[in-house]
Amino acid sequence: MKVLFVETRGAPGGAQRSLLELAATLRSRGIDLYAATPPGALADALHAAGIAMHTLPEILPRQVTRWRPAIHALRRILAVVQPDILHANGLPAGLLAFLARPSAPRVLHVRDVRLNPLLLRVAAHRTRAVIAISPRVQKRLAALGVTSILIPNGIDLARHTLAPNPATPPRVAMVAQWAKWKRHDLFLRAAPLVREVLPNTQFTLLPGDSGTDARWEKSMRQLAREHHVEILPFVDDMPRFYATLSVLVHPAADEPFGRVLYESLAAGVPVVARRSPATQDLPPPSLLVDTDTPHVFAAALIQLLRQRTPENIVAWQSLGHATAATVDIASTAEAC
């Protein structure tokens, strides 16, 4: 069977990392895989995983002038590959696939809850299946009149088994693209409150290369400077990055899945997260916050950092890895 993965973003955010790990796992099981993506880190990683690559121009939903070249490019790729299944990774890819060839045997993989109802119906029209990555996403799709199959998102646990670094000073991080709904402001405003109690605590923000909210990015970079929070460029080796952390913070209240939560837990790093449908079932070593206030996030962080003993670090690694195992990429690949 030939499967063509289509992705419209070249920067490796959470949805793109999920695509990469799914493709690599399916290829290891003998599936004949191809991918059409823009140039960039994602294309390089897919190529390194042995996936046959084709190039698309990168497009964003509002970049109308760039859709026509992308449509023509995908039509040419379809003529060459002639896939049995076209796998569209997200709504923009699903819309592009429909516009390029409505009759193509398509699967739409939905990884978000912020969906345009009209564009969703177009992208989902005449698909073989619509896949939801979480109950939260499936519920949102149902509310918009789209029937979906629930296949929980998975992560490659083999890449996330490094023990966290017990050295001091403690390091707290947030990993999230530049999007306002991620609520970087809560993380940044909690930093000085934590340092009032634990002055040596380091704070790091890792936004990666993805994200489209330039105004939000500018204001958050200014806030980070004011509160002495470092912002790192793109990190390719995420497992090693997690291993340097003491706690991960995830303030988003409208998260469709929260991949970084499970990656962090797989490395034995506890998390402080906003309670939401995507996080409400996370067991210890997770602490869930019920309000969008920096003081509450700071209090939860102080609680975990004070509990950070060598004995607890070992226990957290065992508990966290068990939690992450519930979203193993092998199970996701099997379901697909």
Secondary structure, 3 states (H helix, E strand, C coil): CEEEEECCCCCCCHHHHHHHHHHHHHHHCCCEEEEEECCCHHHHHHHHCCCEEEECCCCCCCCHHHHHHHHHHHHHHHHHHCCCEEEEECHHHHHHHHHHCCCCCEEEEECCCCCCHHHHHHHHCCCCEEEECCHHHHHHHHHCCCCCEECCCCECHHHCCCCCCCCCCCEEEEECCECHHHCHHHHHHHHHHHHHHCCCCEEEEECCCCECCHHHHHHHHHHHHHCCCEECCCCCCHHHHHCCCCEEEECCCCCCCCHHHHHHHHCCCCEEEECCCCCCCCCCCEEEECCCCHHHHHHHHHHHHHCCCHHHHHHHHHHHHHHHHHHEHHHHHHHC
